[in-house]
Amino acid sequence: MKVIICGAGQVGWQIARHLSGEKNDVTIVDMSGDLIRRATEALDVQGVVGHASYPDILERAGARDADMIIAATYSDEVNMVTCQVAHSVFAVPRKIARLRAQSYLTAIYSDLYRRDHMPIDVVISPEREVAEAALQRLAAPSAFDTEYFLQGQAQLLGITLEAHCPVLNTPLRQLSDLFSTLRAIVVGIRRKDGALFSPEPGDQLFEGDQAYVFSHVEDVERTMEIFGKESRKQERVVIIGGGNVGLTVAQALEKGPQRVRAKVIERDRARAEAAADALERTIVLNGDGLDMALLDEANIDRADAVLAVTDDDKTNLLVAVRAKMAGCPMAICLVNDPSLVPLMGPLDVDAYINPRATTVSSILRHIRHGRVRGVYSIGDAEAEVIEAQVLSTSPMAGRSIRDIDFPEGALVGALTKEGKVVRPSGSTRIEEGDVVAIFSLSADVPEVERLLQVSIDFF
């Protein structure tokens, strides 16, 4: 497949990294010669320096015979015009655009832009993706990462193991014996040194590890208890930042069945007033989220969670620290800079959301159509969870899991047979039509896709 990626920032670079690693013909376009040089030196891609929406630049990038264009520059307008030019001039079959401005999104989602007027096949909204990720974190307060699979029947949980965890120093094979009815399986472990790997049955869990666990949604509460985490009900939430993300989260909480009571703190007066007008029951306070007096006014000591989603990473981290010091039991941060992630543990931040990772996961979901149902990126694109339906031509079809030649960094986390979730074991036989969710380190993704027979069917 021939793909043109417009924008060589973190999102464009990660998408190029994924697609080039899967032997696709990738060309990346950006105004910055330094970013293009970085991409071409580190990845197996071609680079073009120039304005992504200019027809002559797209011509140089090979738009005449491209299968797909992904417009992920920092400008909404450039992304939209790029898709228009790709459609009108070069007839590129599939066009994906990342858009941030709420005004554009409102118009597009309300069908005011018809496809023949604004030919974008898929719109990716980072703010909407981040808001959804934030709501998932709040729904699983004891997990630092979470995502749903298999039509919401299975959930991936990222769990930090503490000293009181009952299953420390226990080989994973013994966990299966001790909790034989538990529909959960550990698919990934990150040690204190930062190394992420897919475990063997004899591997043990240690204090400070981060474990990625697949669980049936009905067994999530029991799974969390087994790993030493208490179920905490979220009734009061303080949101720091009343921009698109904070506002979307507050609106969702107002409409949710749990009737969570939220308070929003926004520094910009005009934005605070706009948020107050858009919300019905949520209290909006105008001021600096770092102001301890304002946090006290928001009753931070009685809140069940604080969600810091301003556009400044350091502000988010500092707000989280102050909220925890004031007695708030849970802090979730929006963090763009992956180099700040190692600070989460020392600062006692419970969970973080990386906008780039959520956007990359969303774009990959739309790129890998065919039999792939979903893709979720883990960490700094270190691993993926791929959900896909097993084809009759797949080397997996008709074989037991123990007999399938999975790469070392891949594990089946969950699967459905005739719509019913099954906890996988070595004797589980995978049949045509089953839907599997596979955890795989990034280096092993091409081999997993070969086993699934999906890499040639993108759209």
Secondary structure as GFF3:
##gff-version 3
##sequence-region A 1 459
A	DSSP	beta_strand	2	6	.	.	.	ID=ss1
A	DSSP	alpha_helix	10	21	.	.	.	ID=ss2
A	DSSP	beta_strand	25	30	.	.	.	ID=ss3
A	DSSP	alpha_helix	33	42	.	.	.	ID=ss4
A	DSSP	beta_strand	46	49	.	.	.	ID=ss5
A	DSSP	alpha_helix	55	60	.	.	.	ID=ss6
A	DSSP	three_ten_helix	63	65	.	.	.	ID=ss7
A	DSSP	beta_strand	68	71	.	.	.	ID=ss8
A	DSSP	alpha_helix	76	88	.	.	.	ID=ss9
A	DSSP	beta_strand	94	98	.	.	.	ID=ss10
A	DSSP	alpha_helix	102	109	.	.	.	ID=ss11
A	DSSP	beta_strand	122	124	.	.	.	ID=ss12
A	DSSP	alpha_helix	126	139	.	.	.	ID=ss13
A	DSSP	beta_strand	145	149	.	.	.	ID=ss14
A	DSSP	beta_strand	154	160	.	.	.	ID=ss15
A	DSSP	alpha_helix	172	178	.	.	.	ID=ss16
A	DSSP	beta_strand	184	190	.	.	.	ID=ss17
A	DSSP	beta_strand	196	197	.	.	.	ID=ss18
A	DSSP	beta_strand	210	216	.	.	.	ID=ss19
A	DSSP	three_ten_helix	217	219	.	.	.	ID=ss20
A	DSSP	alpha_helix	220	226	.	.	.	ID=ss21
A	DSSP	beta_strand	236	240	.	.	.	ID=ss22
A	DSSP	alpha_helix	244	255	.	.	.	ID=ss23
A	DSSP	beta_strand	261	266	.	.	.	ID=ss24
A	DSSP	alpha_helix	269	278	.	.	.	ID=ss25
A	DSSP	beta_strand	283	286	.	.	.	ID=ss26
A	DSSP	alpha_helix	292	297	.	.	.	ID=ss27
A	DSSP	three_ten_helix	300	302	.	.	.	ID=ss28
A	DSSP	beta_strand	305	308	.	.	.	ID=ss29
A	DSSP	alpha_helix	313	325	.	.	.	ID=ss30
A	DSSP	beta_strand	331	334	.	.	.	ID=ss31
A	DSSP	three_ten_helix	338	343	.	.	.	ID=ss32
A	DSSP	beta_strand	351	353	.	.	.	ID=ss33
A	DSSP	alpha_helix	355	367	.	.	.	ID=ss34
A	DSSP	beta_strand	372	378	.	.	.	ID=ss35
A	DSSP	beta_strand	383	389	.	.	.	ID=ss36
A	DSSP	beta_strand	399	400	.	.	.	ID=ss37
A	DSSP	three_ten_helix	401	403	.	.	.	ID=ss38
A	DSSP	beta_strand	410	417	.	.	.	ID=ss39
A	DSSP	beta_strand	420	422	.	.	.	ID=ss40
A	DSSP	beta_strand	429	430	.	.	.	ID=ss41
A	DSSP	beta_strand	435	441	.	.	.	ID=ss42
A	DSSP	three_ten_helix	442	444	.	.	.	ID=ss43
A	DSSP	alpha_helix	445	452	.	.	.	ID=ss44
###
